[in-house]
Amino acid sequence: MIKVIIIFMFIFPAHTLQGEENYSREMQQAIRLYEEGKNTDAMDRFMDILVSGSPEEKSLANEYITKITNGVPPQTSIKDNKKITVVNTPPSNSSTKTQVETREISDEEVILKKVSDKIKQIKSDILIDLYRKRFIKLYMDESNQKPNYILIKEDQIFNDDLTFNQKVMDDLKKFAGLFTALGKVSVTIAPNGSITGNMKISNVRKASILHSYLISYGLSPTKVKLDMMGSNVSVTKKIDDLDGILFILNYDKEPELVSYENQLPQTYISAYPDRINPQKDEASIVEFSVIMGKNPIASWKLILSKKDNSGRKFAVQKLEGTDVLSSQILFNGREKILGDYYEDGEYEFSLDASDVKGNTSFSKKTIYITGSTVGEKKEGVSVKSKDITPKKIAKVANNNAALKSKNSVSLSKVFYKIYFETNTFKITKNSLLKLEQLANTYKDYPKSKIVLIGYGYVKEQKPKTAAYKRANAVKNWLVKNYKIDVKKIIIETKVVNIKKIIVEASLK
C-alpha cells in the first residue's frame, strides 16, 4: 500500500475546497490574483471579503491573508523549485515493479516540512526530559507519541507554605511548554483526592496554584481548565497512581474560543523555549489565542518586534484578522523560516484584540535570540583609536546606521488598511478600531509622521478627488479624536485599475 503523508500549515486550520466555482466572483478574483503573485491586489480583495463576505469565505480569506503575510508563495508561481524522488513500493506480495517518480517540491513544501519536523522534535525533547523527572508521571497513548494523562506529585513541587520548590522551576516551565507544543488539546486538572473521594482543602489550593501558574505562562484558561470536584473526570484503569494532581488530555476536543462569562475579549501568548540560538537550528513554538467575551471580536493583531538597546521597538512581522482563533507559529530566528538570520537581542510578540463594543485586551511574550553572530564577520567598520578622525567617525556611524536599517523593518512597512461604508466616505467600525491602534502606536514614536495614501478606482466619478476625500476623512478623524498635530500627517493619492477604495495608513 502506498503511504501518503499530508503536512498541514502551522498557523490556521485547513478547509476542504469544493472548487472555485462555488465561491463568489470576488473570492475567485482574489484567489487568481494570489496565484498570479499579485499579493497587494489579492490582499485588498481578501480584506473586502473579511468585511462583507459569507462566514465560509471570511474564514478562507483569513487563511489566504495569513499566507500572504507570511510570504508563502502559491504553488504555481514558484520558480526556484527543488527536485524530490518519490519511490512507490507495492505490497510485498505483489509482482508489480517498484516505480520511481521524480517531481518538483516547492519552497512552501520545504517550509511546511521543516516546521512540522521542528515542532515534533521540540515536543519529543520535552517529553524525554520530563520522563526522567521524579515529580511527574506520563501516561502515553498507544503510539507513545503524546500523553493522555499526566500526574504531578505535589510533595515534589510545593514547599510547606504552598510556594513552589525552586529546584523544579525550570522543569515547571518545560511542563507548561509541553502544553504549548501539543497544540489544540483540551486539558482538565483534577486536584489530588477529587477522584478517589478524599480531597482536602490543601489539595484544592495546590491545584489552583498550579493552574494559575499555567495561565500566567500564557496558556488560555479555555484550554487548561480546573475541575475542583473532579465530577467531569473519567479515568482509565491503566492509571496506577492517583496520589497527585491529575491532568486529563482530550485531543478530540479543541479548546473553546468563546467565554461568555467574561465581559471583555481575552488574549493569550505562550512560547517555548524563550531563548534560542538559530545557528544551532533552535526554534520556539509560539501559541496565541483570541477568545471572544460577551461581544464578537472586531479585529486582532499579532506583531513581532525587535527591541534595540534604548528600548525602542521595530516591527519585524505582523499578522491580523477578525475572527476568534487559537494557533501555533514557529519562530526560528530567521526571516520566513528559511531566510536571513535575525540579529541577537530581545524580540517581543504582542497580541491585541478589540470587540465590536470597543473593549480591548493585550498580551505579550518575549523571546531572546543568542549566538546568531558568533563566528560571523561584523559588517560595521572598525577603526583603531590612533586612526580616529572626524571623517572616519562619520563613516562608522553611516555604516552602523545602514546595518541597523538592513536588519530591522521600518515602521512604515506596517500598514493599517482603512475601509469605508459602501458609496460613502464614512469609516467602518472595524477600521475605526484600526485607527485607534495606529494612534496608540504613534504615541510611542512621537517624532514620526503618519502617511495616508487614499486610493481611487479609475471607473468611479472623479477618482482622484474621491481618493483625497477618503484620506482627508481619516486625517480629520485622527486630528479630532486623538489630537494629532495636522502637520504630522501627510496625504497622498493614487488612482488604480482595481476596485480599491481604501486608505493605507502607516508611520514614517
N, C-alpha and C positions, 0 to 999 in steps of 0.2 A: 504493500500500500504506500502510495506517495504521500509524504507528510507536507502539509502546507503551514507555514508559520506566518501569522499576521501580527504586525507591530503597530500599536496604537500611538497616536500623537500624545505628547506628555502634558498638554495643558487642558484641552477641553474634550469631552466625550464625543465619539464619532456618531454620525447619524446615517441611517440607511437611505440612500438616494434612489428615487424611483425614476430618474430621468428628468432632464431639464424641461421637457415639455409640460411637466406638471406644475412648474413654477410660473410666477408672473413674468411679464415681459421685462420688468425692471430687474428682477433677480437673474434672468437669463443673460441680460446685457452685462450685469455686474460680474457674473462668473466668466463670461467670454473676455471681458477686459482684464480680469485677473490672469486668465490663461494666456493672454497675449502679452503679459508682462507690464501692462499699463496700471501699475499699482495705485497711483494717485487718483486716477479717474475711478478705478474699481472701488477704492476706499470710500469715495464720495457716494457712490451708488449704494454700497452696503450700509453706510451711515443713514441714508434716506430710508432704507428698508427697516433699520432698527427703530426709526421714529414712527413709520406708518404701515409696516408690513404685517403679515399674519404671524401668529405665535411661532409656527413652524419655520417660516422664512426668517424671522428675527433671530432664532436660535442658530440657523445655518449662516446667516450674515455675521453673527458674532464669531463663529469659527473662522470664517474667511478673514475677518478683520484681525484676528489673532495671528493667522498665518502671515499676513502682510506685515504686521507689526514686528514679528519675529524674523522677518526676512526669509520665510520659507517659500522657495520658488515653485511655480506649477510644474508638473511633470513634463509638459510639452515644451516649456521654454528653457529647459536646462541644456546648455551646450556642452559643458565640461563633465561628461558622464564617465563613470568607471565601468569596466567590464567585470562580470562575475560569471563563473562557470557553475551551472546547476546540473547535478547528476541525479537523474531519475532512476532509482533502483527498484525493479519489480520484486514481488514477493519471492521468497526462496524457492517455492515450488513451481515457479513459472519458468517457462522456457524462453520467454522474451528477453532479448539482449538489452543490456544497460544502455540507456540513451544519454548522451552528453550534449547539453544545450548551452550555448553562450548567449547571454543577453546583457543589456545595459542596466546598470544600477545607478540611480541618481544620487545627487548630493543630499536630497531630502531623506532618502532611504538610509544613507550613511549616518545622518544626524539622528534619525529615529532609533536606529540600532544602537548607536553609541549611548544615547540617553537611556534606552531600555536596559542595556547591559550595565551601565553605571549605577542605576537605581537598584538593580538586583544585587550588585556587588556590595553597595553600602548596606543594604538590608541584611545580606548574608553576614557581613563583617560584624554588624551589631549583634545578631543572634549568636554568633560564635563567641563573642566576648562575654555576653550576658550568661551564656550557658555555663561558664566556668565560675560564676559568682555564687556565693553562699546565700545571699538574701533573696534569690529568685529561683522559681521552678517554671520551666517552659514545657507545656504540653502541646506538641506539634501535630499537624494534620498528617494524613496517611502518606503524603508525598514528602514529608519532612521539610517543606518549604516555608511554612508560616505557622505561627502559634494559634491554637484555638482557645487555650486557657493559659493564664499566667498567674502564679501565686507569689505574692510578696510577703516575706517574713517580717512582721512588724518589729520584733526584737532586734533585728539586724539593721534597720534603717532609722529607728527612733531612739532618742535618749529618754530618760525617765521623765523629763519635763516636757515631753512631746515635741522637742526640736529634732531636726534631722541630725543623724550622725555624720559629721563632716568627712569621715573616711569613705562614705559611699556617695558623696555629692556628684562626683564625676560620672559614676555609674548611673545615678538617677537621671542625669542629663542624657545619657545614652539610652536609658529606658524610655524617656519622653521622645527622643529622636526616633525610636523604633516605630511609634505610632505615626510619626510624620512620614517615615519611609513606607509604611504599609498602605498609605493612600486611603481609598474610600472603604473604610470599615467602621462599623458602629460598635462602641465599646461600653460595656456595663460594668461598674465597680460595685462589688458586694463586700461590705465590711466583714471582718472576721466574726464568725458566730451567727451571722444572719441566716445562713442556710441550715446550719445544724440546730438552731434554736437556742443558743446560749450566748447571745450577743450582749456585750457590756457597753456602757456609755463611752468608755475609753476607746473601744473598738470603732465606734461611730466617729469619734473625734479624729482618730488616726486616718481613717479612710477619707474623711472630709479634708484633712490637711493635705493628703497626697493628691486628692482630686484638685484642690486649689493650686497645688504646685504645677500640675499638668496644664491647667488653664493659663496660669501666669507664663508658662513656657511658650504659649501661643496656640495651643490646640483649642478647637472650638468646643464649647460645652454641649453642642448638639451632636458632637462626635463621641465625646467621652462623658458619660452620664453616671451619676452616683445614685444607686438604688439603696436607700437607707435601711430598708427592711428585707431586701433580698426576695421580695414577693414575686417578682417577674423573672427570676433566675431559674434556668433549667440546666442541670449539671450532669454530664455523662458519668457512668460508673467507672470510667477509666481514671478519673481524678482520685488519686490515692491519698491526697493530703488536703485538708480544708482548714488547717491551722494557719491562717494568714488572710490577707486581703486578696480576694479573687477577682481577676479581670476576665470577663467573658467577651470574646471577639466574634462578631457576626459579619461575615463577608458578603452575605446575601442581602443585607440591609444597608443602604447608603446613609450617611449622616443627613439629618433633616436640615433644610435650608430656610425654614421659617420658625420663628419663635414668637408666637402671638402674645405671650405674657410680657414681652419687652416692648416698651413704647418706641424705643429708638432702634435704628439698624445697628448691626454688630459687625465688626471686622476683626479677623484674627490672622496672625502670621507666625508660623513656626519654621525653624530651619535647623538642619543637622547635616554635618557639623557646622560650627560657626567660625571655624578657622580652616583655611585650605591653602595648599601650595599647588598652583596649577602646573608648575614644572614637573611635579610628581604625579600628574594626572588625577589629582584630588578634586572633589566636587562636593557641593552641598545640595541637598534636596530641600526645596522651599515649598511649603504648603500654605495657601492663603484661602480664606473663606469670607464670603459676603453673605450675611444672614439677614433676612427680612424680619422687621418687627411688625407693628400693627399696620404700617403703611407700606405700599410697594416701593421697591428700590427705583430711584430715578437714574442714578449713574454711579459708577465706581471707577477708581483709577489706581493702578499699581505702578509706582515709579522706582526705578533703581538709580541711586545717586552715589557719586563718589565724593567723599569729604576731603578737602585739602587741609593743610596744616593750620590755617586760620579758622577752620570750622565751616567755611562756606561749602555749599553742596552744588555739584554739577550733574545735571540729569544725564544718564547714560542710556537707559531704555525706558519705555513706557508701554503699559497695557491698559486698556479701558473697556468698559462695557456697561450694560444697563440691566443685566439680569443677576439674580442670586446665583452663587456657584461655590464650589469647593474644588480646588485644583492644585496640581503639583507642577512645578517647573524645576529644571536642573540648572544650577549656577556653577559653572566650572572655571570661572575667571577668564573666559575668552569670549570674544565677540561672536555671537551666533554659533556657539559651541565649537566650531572648527576654525574660527578666525584668530586675529591677533590676541596676544595676552594682555589683560589689563595690568596696570602697574600696581605695585604693592600699596596697601593702605586700607582704609576703612570704607566699606560700602554699605549703604542703607537701603533696605526695601521698605517703602512707606505705602500704606494702603488706606485710602479714604473712600467713604461711601456716603451718599445722600439719598433720602427718600423723597417722595413727591410733596411732603409737607415741609421740606427744608431741614429736617433733622439730619445730623451728620454723625459719623463715627470715624475714628482714626486709630491705626496701629502701625507699629514699625518693628523691624528686626535688623540687627547689624551683623554683617559677616566680614571677617578680616582676611585679606589676601597677603600671604607672606612668601618670600622665596622666589618670586617671579623674575626678579632682576639679578639673582645670584649667577655669577659666571658670565653675565652679558656685558657687552661693551656699552658704556654710557654714551648717549647721543649728544649730551651737552658739551660745551667747550671748556676744558680745564686750563687754568693759567697759573704758572709759577709766581710766587709772591714777588720775586725780584723783577719780573717782566710786566707787572701791572701798570697799565696806562689807562687814561680815560677812554680811549678808543676801544681797548680790549675789554674793559668793563662793560661797555655798551654792547659789544659783540656777544659776550657771555649772556647778558640779560636777554638779548634778542633770541639767541638760540634756546635758552631755557623757556622763554615765553612760547616759542614755536613748538617745543617739545610738549609743553603743558597743553597747548591748543590741540596737538595731534592726539593726545591720549584722553581728552575729555570732550564730551559733546556739549556744544553751546546751548544755552537756554533757548535760543531762537529755533533750535531743532524740535522743540516740544510745541506742537500746535494744538490750539483749542478751536474746534470747529463749531461755529455758531450757526444755528438753523433758525428759520423764520416760519411763522404760520402761513399757510397757503395763500398766495396772492396778497400778502400784506408785508409790512416792514416791522411787524411785531415779533419779538424774540420769543421762541418757545420756552416753556417752563424748564425743560431739561437743560437748555442752553444757558438759561439764567443761572443755574447751578454751576455750570462750567465757568461763567464769568466770575462767580464768587471765588472759585478755585484759582482763577487767574489773578484776581485782585489780592488774594491771600499770598500767593507766590510772589507777586510784585513787592509786597511789603518786606520780603526777605532780601530783595535786590533793589533797593530804592534808587540806585544810580542807573538802573537800566531804563529802557524805553519800551513802550508797548506798540507793536506794529499790527495794524489792522488792514488786511487785504480783503476788500469787498469784491465779490465775483458777480458778473452779469452774464446772462445767457444771450447769445447772439440773436436768437429769434424773439426775445421779448422786446417790448417797446422801450426805446432809449436805454439799451443795456448798460452803457457807461454811467448814465445818471442813476439807474437803479442800483448799480454796484456801489456808487458813492453813498447813496441813501442808506444802504444796508450797513456799510462801515460807520457812517455817521450816527446811526441809531445805536450801535454798540458803543461808540465813543461817548455819546450823551449819557448812556446808562452808567458807564464806568465813572464819569465825572460826577453825576448826580448822586449815585448811591454809595460810591466808595471814595469820593473826594480826591480823585486822582487828578493831578495837575494836567490841564489840557495840553500844555506844552510838551508833556512827556508821551503824548500819543501821536503816532504817525499813521496817516491814512494813505493807502494805495488802492488802485482799482485794476481789475483785469476782466476782459471780455473773452469768454471761451465758447467752444462749439458744442459743449455738452450742457445739459441742464443742471448747472452748478450754481445755485442761488444761495450762497452761504457767505460767511465771513470767517477767514482764518486769522486767529489772534495768536501772537507769540511775544516773547520777551527778547529784547536785543541789547 
